[in-house]
Amino acid sequence: MLWVLLLLLAWAAAGTTCTRLCLASVRAAAVVDETDRFQGRGLTLYEAAFLSGGPARVADLTLVSMARQRRLLLAHTGWATVVDPRGRDEMERSVLGAIGPDGQSRIAPVRTTAAAAESVRVLADRLVAAGLAVPDGARTTVAGAVRQVRAAAVAVLVLGSVALLMPPQAQENRALVAIWFTLPLILTLSCLAIARIEVHPYTRWASPAGQHLLSALARRADTDSDDRTYLTTVAVRGIRAIGEPDLRAAFAHREPHA
């Protein structure tokens, strides 16, 4: 009856991981009333950048926006040079402060410092409070729970195979063992299917409500000016979505770490 012990292990793995996935999905889907305020006005580009790629994407968007306005030069060698030292908002002032008084710096440290600025933390707190962004402690929770359920499904298959191969087993007993191990396998596969439908994609930054607003922003960008569309693309998809070789080269030195 060693197969019964293996069955208990299979049920423990399936039950624990599926419960974690359900709890993570519920937390990720939770929104608050303040979301209605964003539904009325939509997202700003900074908000869209954070929900799409986090603090680093906000820094990227600020750098590209200032470069588009010729207030910052982004050289293909990976250096940023200040042309206009007056920041028009807190994000731009954070970038200028990260570049320093010399007016020139490598892009990588500027991006890192600007991403950790207080203005970005305030933006993140506002989006989390509105139910559009995933809190720090819950980021990647759903994706991690999905990976655990997948591992549990594989574990159930392995344990079931071991139980079936244990000699000696009567033919009718083998069928009974197979049926018992099929049940936790069905549980894990069902949870994965439901997660795929209800909470996919498993984003690190945006909640389901935030993902909905991001989709609306991308649709509206099609009717905006070229510059707005350009910056929206950077906010939602990142630097790699831009076709300009010089701009891509300016950020190329940090792409392996993205």
Buried (B, 14 or more C-beta within 10 A) or exposed (E): EEBEEBBEBBBEBBBEBBEBBBEBBEBBBEBEEEBEEBEEEEBEBBBBBBBBBBBBBBBBBBBBBBBBEEBBBBEEEBBBEBEEEEBEEBBBBBBBBBBEEEEEBBBBBBBBBBBBBEBBEEBBEBBBEBBBBBBEEBBBBBBBBBBBBBEBBEBBBEBBEEBBEEEEBEEEEBEEBEEBBEEBBEBBBEBBEBBEEEBEEBBBBBBBBBBBBBEBBBEBBEEEEEEEBBBBBBBBBBBEEBEEEEBBBBBBBBEEEE
